[in-house]
Amino acid sequence: MELVERLTSTRRGTLALAALAALLAGAAVLVYLNNYRHSVKSGAIPTTVLVAKQLIAKGTPGAAVATTGMFQTTTLRESQVLDGAISDPSSLRGRVAAHDIFPGQQLTTADFVAGGASTASILTKTQRLISIPLDSSHGLIGQVTVGDHVDVFAGFNVIPVDARGVPLQGGQARPVLKLILQDVPVVDVTKNAQGNSSNVSLKVDDRNAANLAFASDNGKLWIVLRPPSGAKPVAPSFVTAETLLLGVPPVLAQRSFGGR
C-alpha cells in the first residue's frame, strides 16, 4: 500500500502504474481473443450425423430405419450437433423409435430405446410373416430349424381350361406340382404335442404370402431344405405324370392345361 502511495505521489510513478494497468488489460484482451478463436474453431469442426429423411413412426424398428433408407447422412458444425447424435446406422439395431421422429430431425440415442426383439421388428416394407401347417413328411419336421432357407413346392389337381380361363366341360383333373418359391427364410417352427405336424413360419413378400395361403388351403405344400451357402437358383419346374414318365417338356404340359 505504501508503495502505491509512493508511486502515485509523483508524476513518474503515476505514469508507471498507468503503463502497468494498460499492459495487464492488453494481456487480458489477448487471452480472451485466443479463447474465443479456439471456441469458434472447435465449433466449426465438421461432424457427420444421421438425419430423418421421412417420418419415422413411434415403434419403428431401428433395423428398418438402418436398412430401408429412412435417414440420410449430413455434415454439421460441431456446435450444431445435438447431444447423443447418431452417426453409425448399425447402432440402431436392436432398438425401436421411442416417439415420432420428423423429417429433418437429427437421430439421437434418446430417440430410440431397447426393444427390437419382437417378431415384427424383422419385417420391413412389403415383407410379411406367414405360418403354414405341414405334416412330418411335407414339412421336414425335426430337420428344418429357425434360420434355414427352403424352397416351396405346391401340388394341385388341375382341370384344363380354355383361352378364357374357364374349366373345360368334361375335362379330367390331373395332378400338377410346381416350384413356387425359392430361398425362403424360416423364422419359426412350432411342433404339435404329438410331434407329427408343425407350423412353419416363413418370411415372404405380401404377394407370395397370399400365394402360400391359397396353396395351403386348396392344394398341398412341400418345403425342401437348401444348403446353407452356395445354393443356386433354378428355373421353376412344372411336373406332371407326362413330364416325369414320358419326358414331355414342361412347357408342353403347361400348355395342355391351357397355360401360356
Backbone hydrogen bonds in HBPLUS format (Angstrom, degrees):
<---DONOR---> <-ACCEPTOR-->    atom                        ^
c    i                          cat <-CA-CA->   ^        H-A-AA   ^      H-
h    n   atom  resd res      DA  || num        DHA   H-A  angle D-A-AA Bond
n    s   type  num  typ     dist DA aas  dist angle  dist       angle   num
A0005-GLU N   A0001-MET O   2.99 MM   4  6.32 161.4  2.02 150.7 155.7     1
A0006-ARG N   A0002-GLU O   2.83 MM   4  5.99 151.8  1.91 144.2 152.4     2
A0007-LEU N   A0003-LEU O   2.89 MM   4  6.11 152.3  1.96 144.6 152.1     3
A0008-THR N   A0004-VAL O   2.89 MM   4  6.09 160.3  1.93 151.4 156.7     4
A0009-SER N   A0005-GLU O   3.06 MM   4  6.03 119.7  2.44 132.7 146.3     5
A0010-THR N   A0007-LEU O   3.39 MM   3  5.92 166.2  2.41 110.0 114.0     6
A0014-THR N   A0010-THR O   3.05 MM   4  6.31 156.8  2.10 146.5 152.8     7
A0015-LEU N   A0011-ARG O   3.08 MM   4  6.32 158.9  2.12 147.0 152.2     8
A0016-ALA N   A0012-ARG O   3.01 MM   4  6.27 150.1  2.10 143.6 152.0     9
A0017-LEU N   A0013-GLY O   2.95 MM   4  6.26 159.0  2.00 152.7 157.2    10
A0018-ALA N   A0014-THR O   2.97 MM   4  6.21 156.6  2.02 147.6 154.6    11
A0019-ALA N   A0015-LEU O   2.91 MM   4  6.13 154.9  1.97 145.7 152.4    12
A0020-LEU N   A0016-ALA O   2.96 MM   4  6.21 154.6  2.02 146.8 153.7    13
A0021-ALA N   A0017-LEU O   2.90 MM   4  6.15 159.4  1.95 149.7 155.1    14
A0022-ALA N   A0018-ALA O   2.93 MM   4  6.17 156.6  1.98 146.9 153.4    15
A0023-LEU N   A0019-ALA O   2.95 MM   4  6.17 149.9  2.05 143.2 151.5    16
A0024-LEU N   A0020-LEU O   2.97 MM   4  6.25 158.0  2.01 150.8 156.0    17
A0025-ALA N   A0021-ALA O   2.94 MM   4  6.16 157.1  1.99 147.5 154.1    18
A0026-GLY N   A0022-ALA O   2.93 MM   4  6.11 155.5  1.99 144.6 151.2    19
A0027-ALA N   A0023-LEU O   2.99 MM   4  6.23 153.7  2.06 144.6 151.7    20
A0028-ALA N   A0024-LEU O   2.99 MM   4  6.25 154.6  2.05 146.8 153.3    21
A0029-VAL N   A0025-ALA O   3.01 MM   4  6.30 154.9  2.07 147.9 154.4    22
A0030-LEU N   A0026-GLY O   3.01 MM   4  6.27 157.7  2.06 148.4 154.1    23
A0031-VAL N   A0027-ALA O   2.99 MM   4  6.26 158.9  2.03 149.8 155.2    24
A0032-TYR N   A0028-ALA O   2.98 MM   4  6.19 160.3  2.02 147.9 153.3    25
A0033-LEU N   A0029-VAL O   2.89 MM   4  6.11 166.2  1.91 154.6 158.0    26
A0034-ASN N   A0030-LEU O   2.91 MM   4  6.05 156.2  1.97 147.4 154.2    27
A0035-ASN N   A0031-VAL O   2.98 MM   4  6.20 160.4  2.01 149.4 154.3    28
A0036-TYR N   A0032-TYR O   2.86 MM   4  6.08 154.6  1.92 149.5 157.4    29
A0037-ARG N   A0033-LEU O   2.86 MM   4  6.07 165.4  1.88 150.6 154.1    30
A0038-HIS N   A0034-ASN O   3.03 MM   4  6.21 156.0  2.09 144.3 151.0    31
A0039-SER N   A0035-ASN O   2.96 MM   4  6.20 155.5  2.02 147.1 153.2    32
A0040-VAL N   A0036-TYR O   2.90 MM   4  6.17 156.9  1.95 153.1 159.7    33
A0041-LYS N   A0037-ARG O   2.92 MM   4  6.09 161.8  1.95 149.8 154.7    34
A0042-SER N   A0038-HIS O   2.91 MM   4  6.08 163.9  1.94 148.9 153.6    35
A0043-GLY N   A0039-SER O   2.97 MM   4  6.04 149.4  2.06 139.4 147.7    36
A0044-ALA N   A0041-LYS O   3.09 MM   3  5.14 143.7  2.23  98.1 109.1    37
A0045-ILE N   A0042-SER O   3.43 MM   3  5.56 170.0  2.44 105.7 108.3    38
A0079-SER N   A0043-GLY O   3.18 MM  36  4.58 165.6  2.20 128.0 123.8    39
A0078-GLU N   A0045-ILE O   2.92 MM  33  5.38 126.0  2.22 135.2 150.5    40
A0047-THR N   A0076-LEU O   2.73 MM  29  5.33 154.3  1.79 155.3 164.5    41
A0076-LEU N   A0047-THR O   2.86 MM  29  5.33 164.1  1.88 153.1 152.0    42
A0049-VAL N   A0074-THR O   2.89 MM  25  5.62 163.5  1.92 165.9 170.8    43
A0074-THR N   A0049-VAL O   2.98 MM  25  5.62 159.8  2.02 160.4 166.3    44
A0050-LEU N   A0086-ILE O   2.86 MM  36  5.86 142.0  2.00 175.5 169.7    45
A0107-LEU N   A0050-LEU O   2.91 MM  57  5.65 165.3  1.93 151.7 150.6    46
A0051-VAL N   A0072-GLN O   2.86 MM  21  5.42 163.2  1.89 160.2 166.0    47
A0072-GLN N   A0051-VAL O   2.86 MM  21  5.42 151.1  1.95 151.8 161.3    48
A0052-ALA N   A0105-GLN O   2.91 MM  53  5.46 167.4  1.92 153.0 151.9    49
A0104-GLY N   A0052-ALA O   2.78 MM  52  5.26 176.4  1.78 146.8 145.5    50
A0053-LYS N   A0070-MET O   2.80 MM  17  5.38 174.4  1.81 136.3 136.5    51
A0056-ILE N   A0101-ILE O   2.86 MM  45  5.01 170.0  1.87 153.6 157.1    52
A0101-ILE N   A0056-ILE O   2.89 MM  45  5.01 158.8  1.94 140.7 147.7    53
A0060-THR N   A0057-ALA O   3.04 MM   3  5.70 153.1  2.12 144.1 143.7    54
A0059-GLY N   A0097-ALA O   2.89 MM  38  4.89 161.6  1.93 128.1 134.4    55
A0097-ALA N   A0060-THR O   2.98 MM  37  5.31 153.2  2.05 137.7 145.6    56
A0064-ALA N   A0061-PRO O   3.03 MM   3  5.30 126.3  2.33 102.0 115.0    57
A0065-VAL N   A0061-PRO O   3.17 MM   4  6.61 153.7  2.25 147.1 154.5    58
A0062-GLY N   A0095-ARG O   2.56 MM  33  5.10 160.4  1.59 158.9 152.2    59
A0066-ALA N   A0062-GLY O   2.88 MM   4  6.12 153.8  1.95 149.2 156.5    60
A0067-THR N   A0063-ALA O   3.07 MM   4  6.16 136.4  2.26 139.5 149.6    61
A0068-THR N   A0064-ALA O   3.03 MM   4  5.70 137.6  2.22 149.0 153.2    62
A0080-GLN N   A0077-ARG O   2.79 MM   3  5.35 153.4  1.86 117.9 126.6    63
A0081-VAL N   A0078-GLU O   3.24 MM   3  5.32 153.9  2.31 103.4 111.0    64
A0085-ALA N   A0082-LEU O   3.18 MM   3  5.43 145.2  2.30 136.1 129.8    65
A0109-THR N   A0084-GLY O   2.88 MM  25  5.27 145.6  2.00 130.9 140.1    66
A0086-ILE N   A0107-LEU O   2.78 MM  21  5.68 162.3  1.81 160.8 155.9    67
A0091-SER N   A0088-ASP O   3.07 MM   3  5.82 158.6  2.11 122.5 128.2    68
A0092-LEU N   A0089-PRO O   2.99 MM   3  5.66 166.5  2.01 120.9 124.9    69
A0093-ARG N   A0090-SER O   3.31 MM   3  5.77 160.4  2.35 110.8 115.9    70
A0095-ARG N   A0092-LEU O   3.18 MM   3  5.66 136.3  2.39 142.0 139.0    71
A0115-GLY N   A0094-GLY O   3.43 MM  21  6.30 157.6  2.48 139.8 136.8    72
A0116-GLY N   A0094-GLY O   3.33 MM  22  4.28 150.1  2.42 105.2  98.0    73
A0096-VAL N   A0113-VAL O   2.84 MM  17  5.56 157.5  1.89 158.2 164.1    74
A0113-VAL N   A0096-VAL O   2.91 MM  17  5.56 156.5  1.96 158.5 161.8    75
A0098-ALA N   A0111-ASP O   2.71 MM  13  5.40 175.5  1.71 143.2 144.8    76
A0105-GLN N   A0102-PHE O   3.04 MM   3  5.67 154.0  2.11 145.8 147.1    77
A0111-ASP N   A0108-THR O   2.97 MM   3  5.39 153.2  2.04 110.4 118.7    78
A0112-PHE N   A0109-THR O   3.39 MM   3  5.65 162.9  2.42 106.4 111.2    79
A0121-SER N   A0118-SER O   3.10 MM   3  5.36 139.8  2.27 101.7 112.9    80
A0122-ILE N   A0119-THR O   3.22 MM   3  5.99 169.9  2.23 120.7 123.8    81
A0123-LEU N   A0120-ALA O   3.05 MM   3  5.49 166.4  2.07 117.3 121.4    82
A0127-GLN N   A0124-THR O   2.82 MM   3  5.46 165.5  1.84 147.3 148.3    83
A0206-ASP N   A0126-THR O   2.91 MM  80  5.59 121.9  2.26 146.2 162.8    84
A0128-ARG N   A0204-VAL O   2.60 MM  76  5.40 162.9  1.63 169.0 167.0    85
A0204-VAL N   A0128-ARG O   2.93 MM  76  5.40 155.0  1.99 156.2 161.9    86
A0130-ILE N   A0202-LEU O   3.05 MM  72  5.52 164.5  2.07 154.8 158.5    87
A0202-LEU N   A0130-ILE O   2.81 MM  72  5.52 160.2  1.85 161.6 160.3    88
A0132-ILE N   A0200-VAL O   3.01 MM  68  5.45 165.4  2.03 137.3 138.0    89
A0200-VAL N   A0132-ILE O   2.98 MM  68  5.45 163.6  2.01 151.9 148.6    90
A0134-LEU N   A0198-SER O   2.82 MM  64  5.51 164.8  1.84 169.4 173.6    91
A0198-SER N   A0134-LEU O   2.85 MM  64  5.51 161.1  1.89 163.1 168.8    92
A0139-GLY N   A0135-ASP O   2.87 MM   4  5.65 145.2  1.99 152.7 161.0    93
A0136-SER N   A0196-ASN O   3.12 MM  60  5.22 125.6  2.43 148.2 135.5    94
A0141-ILE N   A0136-SER O   3.39 MM   5  4.95 152.0  2.47 127.3 134.5    95
A0223-ILE N   A0138-HIS O   3.07 MM  85  6.30 157.2  2.13 168.9 170.2    96
A0143-GLN N   A0140-LEU O   2.90 MM   3  5.42 157.2  1.95 138.7 141.5    97
A0144-VAL N   A0140-LEU O   3.11 MM   4  5.85 153.6  2.18 160.8 162.0    98
A0148-ASP N   A0145-THR O   3.08 MM   3  5.82 164.3  2.10 140.1 142.7    99
A0147-GLY N   A0186-VAL O   2.91 MM  39  5.42 174.2  1.92 149.2 151.0   100
A0186-VAL N   A0148-ASP O   2.82 MM  38  5.44 155.7  1.88 170.6 165.7   101
A0226-ARG N   A0149-HIS O   3.02 MM  77  5.75 158.8  2.07 162.1 156.6   102
A0150-VAL N   A0184-VAL O   2.91 MM  34  5.18 156.0  1.97 138.3 143.2   103
A0184-VAL N   A0150-VAL O   2.83 MM  34  5.18 179.3  1.83 151.9 151.9   104
A0151-ASP N   A0224-VAL O   2.81 MM  73  5.05 156.5  1.87 144.4 151.7   105
A0224-VAL N   A0151-ASP O   2.80 MM  73  5.05 159.4  1.85 146.9 152.3   106
A0152-VAL N   A0181-LEU O   2.94 MM  29  5.07 164.1  1.97 134.9 138.1   107
A0180-ILE N   A0152-VAL O   2.92 MM  28  5.91 155.1  1.98 155.2 163.4   108
A0181-LEU N   A0152-VAL O   3.34 MM  29  5.07 156.2  2.40 141.5 140.9   109
A0153-PHE N   A0222-TRP O   2.88 MM  69  5.03 160.9  1.91 143.4 149.9   110
A0222-TRP N   A0153-PHE O   2.90 MM  69  5.03 156.3  1.96 144.5 147.4   111
A0154-ALA N   A0178-LYS O   2.93 MM  24  5.57 162.4  1.96 155.8 159.0   112
A0178-LYS N   A0154-ALA O   3.00 MM  24  5.57 155.3  2.06 146.3 153.7   113
A0155-GLY N   A0220-LYS O   2.72 MM  65  4.97 157.6  1.77 147.8 155.5   114
A0220-LYS N   A0155-GLY O   2.92 MM  65  4.97 144.9  2.04 141.4 149.5   115
A0156-PHE N   A0176-VAL O   2.89 MM  20  5.42 154.9  1.96 152.9 161.3   116
A0176-VAL N   A0156-PHE O   2.78 MM  20  5.42 154.2  1.84 164.5 170.9   117
A0158-VAL N   A0174-ARG O   2.79 MM  16  5.28 162.1  1.82 147.2 140.9   118
A0174-ARG N   A0158-VAL O   2.83 MM  16  5.28 158.7  1.88 134.5 137.3   119
A0168-LEU N   A0160-PRO O   2.86 MM   8  5.92 170.8  1.87 149.2 149.4   120
A0161-VAL N   A0257-PHE O   2.91 MM  96  5.97 161.8  1.94 130.5 133.7   121
A0162-ASP N   A0166-VAL O   2.87 MM   4  5.48 153.6  1.94 142.2 146.6   122
A0165-GLY N   A0162-ASP O   2.92 MM   3  5.26 162.6  1.95 114.6 120.0   123
A0171-GLY N   A0168-LEU O   2.94 MM   3  5.08 159.7  1.98 124.9 124.9   124
A0177-LEU N   A0239-VAL O   2.90 MM  62  5.01 158.0  1.95 147.9 153.4   125
A0239-VAL N   A0177-LEU O   2.74 MM  62  5.01 178.7  1.74 164.6 164.2   126
A0179-LEU N   A0237-SER O   3.25 MM  58  5.54 149.0  2.35 139.1 147.3   127
A0203-LYS N   A0185-PRO O   3.16 MM  18  5.66 159.2  2.20 152.9 158.6   128
A0187-VAL N   A0201-SER O   2.83 MM  14  5.41 163.0  1.86 151.0 155.1   129
A0201-SER N   A0188-ASP O   2.81 MM  13  4.94 168.5  1.83 145.4 149.4   130
A0190-THR N   A0199-ASN O   2.95 MM   9  5.17 164.2  1.97 147.2 152.5   131
A0199-ASN N   A0190-THR O   2.80 MM   9  5.17 153.6  1.87 145.2 152.4   132
A0192-ASN N   A0197-SER O   3.05 MM   5  5.91 156.7  2.11 152.5 150.3   133
A0195-GLY N   A0192-ASN O   3.05 MM   3  5.23 140.0  2.21 102.7 114.5   134
A0209-ALA N   A0205-ASP O   2.94 MM   4  6.15 139.9  2.10 150.8 163.3   135
A0210-ALA N   A0206-ASP O   3.32 MM   4  6.61 151.8  2.40 142.3 147.3   136
A0211-ASN N   A0207-ARG O   3.13 MM   4  6.52 154.6  2.19 143.4 150.9   137
A0212-LEU N   A0208-ASN O   2.89 MM   4  6.02 160.4  1.93 146.3 150.6   138
A0213-ALA N   A0209-ALA O   3.01 MM   4  6.19 157.7  2.06 144.4 150.7   139
A0214-PHE N   A0210-ALA O   2.99 MM   4  6.21 162.6  2.02 151.8 155.8   140
A0215-ALA N   A0211-ASN O   2.95 MM   4  6.12 168.0  1.96 151.2 154.9   141
A0216-SER N   A0212-LEU O   2.84 MM   4  5.92 155.6  1.90 148.6 155.3   142
A0217-ASP N   A0213-ALA O   3.13 MM   4  6.29 151.8  2.21 143.1 149.8   143
A0218-ASN N   A0214-PHE O   2.91 MM   4  5.97 147.6  2.01 152.7 162.1   144
A0219-GLY N   A0215-ALA O   2.80 MM   4  4.97 137.8  1.98 136.6 139.6   145
A0244-LEU N   A0240-THR O   2.97 MM   4  6.09 158.5  2.01 150.2 156.6   146
A0245-LEU N   A0241-ALA O   2.86 MM   4  5.72 163.6  1.88 143.3 148.6   147
A0246-LEU N   A0242-GLU O   2.92 MM   4  4.99 141.3  2.07 121.8 133.8   148
A0248-VAL N   A0242-GLU O   3.22 MM   6  5.58 168.2  2.24 127.2 124.4   149
A0252-LEU N   A0249-PRO O   2.97 MM   3  5.46 128.6  2.25 113.5 126.1   150
A0253-ALA N   A0249-PRO O   3.17 MM   4  6.54 160.1  2.21 155.0 161.1   151
A0254-GLN N   A0250-PRO O   2.87 MM   4  6.07 153.5  1.94 148.7 156.3   152
A0255-ARG N   A0251-VAL O   3.05 MM   4  6.24 151.7  2.13 138.7 145.7   153
A0256-SER N   A0252-LEU O   2.97 MM   4  6.22 140.3  2.13 142.0 153.0   154
A0257-PHE N   A0254-GLN O   3.17 MM   3  5.52 151.3  2.26 103.9 112.3   155
A0259-GLY N   A0254-GLN O   3.04 MM   5  5.29 148.3  2.14 145.7 138.9   156
A0258-GLY N   A0255-ARG O   2.83 MM   3  4.90 156.1  1.89 105.4 113.3   157
